[in-house]
Amino acid sequence: MHPAVTVLIDTYNHERFIEEAIVSVLAQDFPATDTEILVVDDGSTDRTPEIVRKFEPRVRLLRKENGGQASAFNAGIPEARGEIVAFLDGDDWWAPNKLLRVMETINADPSLGIVGNGIVMVQLDGSTQSEVLRENFRFQANTVEGARLFRLRKSFLGTSRMTIRRDLLRRIGPVPEILRVEADEYLFTLAAVLLPAAILPDAVTYYRYHDANGFQMSVPDPVRLRKKQIVLDSLAKMLASEMQRYQIDPACAQMISEIVQVEADQIRLVLGEGTPAETFRTEWKIYEVLCPTATFSHRMFKRLSLAPSLFLPPKKFYELRSRIVASSFYRATRAQILPNPARPHVENAWTAK
């Protein structure tokens, strides 16, 4: 008898965190008899495999040479015996009702291909920020309107949030292994394009910031930034190519791939490449995507704040902006005079340590 769901945990050198990730799955309200737990160890050189083995035979360990997130997914997905695959990074963990909620949702609607959920981001100092979706919980990113919704909701579909039907994963096929990080975005983007997606208004995933995050960085590192830029640039091109292969509306495909491309371009500019005009265009595009409901006055303020980018070298502009934004006086003044536009579709809550 096959399990209803496979929990696929990808991990690399997570000896500090992997036990908490596994225990959070074992503590789920969902029946253990319907759950397979598969850990793909991507060539860890620390005690990660030893810690995982403590949970055998309840947990199945698959070890491989280090190759990055895409190669870990490519090793694990064909081994999944559940009809549904729920993904979890080895440095994150779940609330006890995560599996029950996502499985109720995906089982109730056979047309759904992917389910995401709200998130609690755990900062380095132990404080937390929760984000949940307020509206438009269901969409498909194969129309212009669907692509617009997707661009503002994809943060609810990352690795430890995404639950995808196994048949859909097999339809998408292997993830290009150049995606050592961001392999999750390749999967969740194509999944949301090919079949409807749903986002649960529940913060049932805990995302942990730490000094070795593969994608989020607490302190900018030029070497890691370059790797991230190369991956995002590749991802944008691969997504565009795949959507063309699936004959997705070109306008829709452009909306989806361009936001990934401008994220790659922004990193390239931060690293000192490109022109001032390119900095302005890139920053304005990101602003348009993230703040579609901004007031006229805020849009004018944004243009003024970007004016220095038109004559400063890109790297100097970003260094200057970082210093200004880090100023407590600037932040307090902005909050009083012209706060950043609210994202009406997202509800945020902060909790101090």
N, C-alpha and C positions, 0 to 999 in steps of 0.2 A: 504493500500500500504506500503510495507516494504522499509526502507531506503537502499541506495546502500552500505553504510558503517556505521559501529558502531565504534565510538572512545571510547575506554575503558581506562579510567583514573583510575589507582590504586593509593591510597593515604593513608598516615598515618602521622598525626601530621604535616601537611604541611601548617598551617595557614599563614605562611610567603610567600608561593609560589603558593598555589592552584588557586588563582584568576588569576594570570598571565598565568598559564597553560590553564585554561578554556577560558579566553579571546583570547588566541592565536588560539584556535579551532574555536571560534565564528567568528574570523576575517579571516578565510580561504577563498580563492578564489573559493572553491568548493561550489556548491549549498547547502544552508542550508536545503532545503526540502529533499535532498538525504542523510542527515547526522543525525545520532543519537549520542547523547553524553551521555554516561553512566559512572558515577563516583562511584567506589566501595571504600567506606570508611572502612578501616580495623581497626575499633575500636579506632578512634582518641579520645584523651582526651583533645584536645585543641579546638579552634574555627573553625576547618576545616568544620564540617557539617553545621554550621551556615553560613559560607561564601558560600558554595556550594548552599545552598537553595536560595540564592539571585538570582540565575540564573534559578530557576524553572519557568515555565515548560519546558523551552528550554533544560534544563539539568535534567537527571533522576538520583537521588541519591539512592544508595543501601548501607545500613549500615549493618555491621556484627561485631562480636567479633574479637578481634585482633588474627590473626593467621599467618601473614606473606604473602609474595608475592604470593606463590603458592595458598594459600587458597583464596586470593583476585581474582586471575585469575579464579579459579574453581567456585567462586560465580558469576563472571561477564560474562564469556564466554557463559554459557547456556542462559543468559538473552539477549544476543546480537541478534538484529533482522536484522542487515545488513548481506549481503552475504560475505562482507569483514570486517575484524576487524583490526583497526589500534590502536596500544598501545601507551600510553603516561604515564609516571610517573608524579605524582602530583608536583614534584619539578623541572620539565623540561618544555620547551615550544617549539613551532614550528614556523618556518617562514611561512608567509601567503600563499605560493604556495605549501606547503608540501602535502596536501591531493590531490590537482589537479595532481601533478606530479606522485605520487604513484598510484593513481587510473587510470590515463592514461596508465601507464605501465602495471599494472596487468590486466586491461580490454583488452589491445591490444594483450595479449598472454594468452589464456586459459590454457596453460600447466604450467604456473608459479604458485607456491604455496605460495611463500613468496617474498616480496620486502623490501630491506633495503635502506639506504641512507647515505650520508656523515653527518658529525657532527661538531658542534662548541662547544668546551669545555670551559666553563666560569670559570676561576680560582677565588680563594678567593679574590685576589686583583683587580678583574675586568678585567684583561687581558684575551685574548682569544686565543685559538689554534684551527684552523680548519683542518679537515682531510677529504680528498675526494679520491676516488679510481680513478686510472688512466687507468687501463686495466683489461681485463677479467671480465667484469661486470656480466656475466651470467655463472652459474656452477651448478652442482648437486653433493652433497657430498656422492655419493654412489659408487664412484670409487676411486682408489688410487690418481689419479691426482685431482679429484674433492675434495677429503678430504684435499689434500695439499693446494689447493686454499682456501677452507673453513677455515682452521686453520689461514690463514693470513688475512681473511676478516671478521671473526665473530664479530669484534668490530663494524662493520657497521650494525649489526643485533640485537643490544640490545633493551631493552624495548621501548624506545621512538623513535626507528628507525624501528621496525618491523611491517609490515603489512601482515596479513596472511588470506587466505581464511577460512571462517567459517567451511566449510566441512572438511578441513584438520585438523583444531583444534579439531573437534569432532572425527576424525579418531585417532588422537594422544591420546585423552581421558584426564581424569583428571591428573593434575600435582601432583606428590608426595608431600604431604604437609610438609615434613621435609625440603623442599627447601624454607625456609623463605626469603632467597634472592637467586638470580641465577635461579629462576623459568623461567625467560625469556630465559636463555641459554638452558634449557631443551626443551622448545618449539621451539626455532629457530634452534637448532641442528637437531631435528627430522624432522622438516619441510623441512630443506635443504637436508636432506638425502632422504626423501620420494618423493619430487617433486623438479623441478628446482627452483633456486633462482636467483634473479637479484638485483644488487646494483646500485642505481642511483648516478651519479657523481655530486650530488648537496648536499651542506651542509645545510640541511633544518631542522635539529634538534639541539636544544640548550641544552646541558647537563650541569647542574649546580653543581659545587663542593661546599659543605658546611659542617658544623661541624657534621651533622647527616646523611651523606650519608650511605645507607645500605651496599654498596659494596666498593666503593672507600673511602679511609681514608686519610685525610690531615695530621693527626698525628696518628702514630701507637698506637693502644690500645690493650693490650694483651687479654682482655676479648672478644672484638669484633673480633680480629684476630682468636681466638680459634673457635668462632662460624662460621666464614667464612671458616676456614679449615675443620670443620666437614661437612659443607654444600657441599664444593667442592669435598671432598672425597666421600660423598654419591652420588653426581651428576655423578662423573666418573663411579661409579659402576652401577648406574641406566641406564645411556646412553649405557654402554656396554651390559647390559641385554636387553634393548629395541631393540638395533640394531641386536642382536642375534635373537630376536623374529621375527623381520622383515626380517631375513635371508640376512642381508647385508654382503658383502664380509668381512671376518674376518680381512684381512690386512687393509682394509679401516676403519673398526670399531675400530681397535687398534690405528690407527693414530689419530682418533677423540677423543677417551676416554683418551688416554695417556697424551695429553697436559693438560687436566683438572686435571688428577691425579698428574702430576708434579707440577702444581700450588698449589694443596693441600699439596704436600710434601714439597714444598719450605716454606710455612707458618709454617708447623710443625717444620722444621729445624730452622727457624727464632725464634721460641718459645723455642728452646733449646733441641729439641728431635732429635734422629738420630745420625749418625756417620759422621766423616769427609769425608769418601769415598762417602757416600750418598749425601753429599753436592755437591761434584764435579760432580757426575753423573747427579744430578738434574739440576744444573746450566748449564751444557754442553748441556743437552737435550733442555732446554728452548732456549739457544743460537742457536742451530741447526734449531729449528723451526722458530724462529723470524728473523734469519739472514742467509738464505740459499745461498745468493750470496756474502757472505763475502770473501774478498781476503785471500790468503794464509798468508800474513803477519799479517792481523788482527786476523785470527784464531790462529796463534802462540802467538800473544799478549794475546788473551783471555785465552789460556791455561796457560800462565805464570801468569796472574792476578788471576787465580783460584788456583794456586799452594798452597797458604796458606791454602786453604780449606781442603787440604789433611792432615794437622797436627793440625789445630786449631779446638776446639769444635765449632759446627755449630753456636751457638749463638754468640760466640766471633768473628767468621769470618764475620757474617753479621753486627755486630756492627762496626767492623773495616772498612768494605767496606762502610758503611753509612757515617762514618767520612771522609773517603777519597773523596768520591763522592761529599760531601757537600763543599769541599774545592774549592774556586774560582780559586786558582792557579792550582789545578789539572785539573779543567774543561777547563781553558784557554790553558794549555799545551796540553791536549788531542786534543782539537779542532785544534791546529796547527800541531801537529805531527802525530796523528793517530785518526782521528774522527771516531765516531761510523758509522757502515755501513748504507748507505741510504736504505730506503725501496722503491725500484723502482716502486712498484705498488701503492704507496700512495703519495699524494701531501699535504704538510703541509704549513701552513701560521700562523704566530704569529702577534697579534696586542696588543700593549701596552694599558693600561687603559687610 
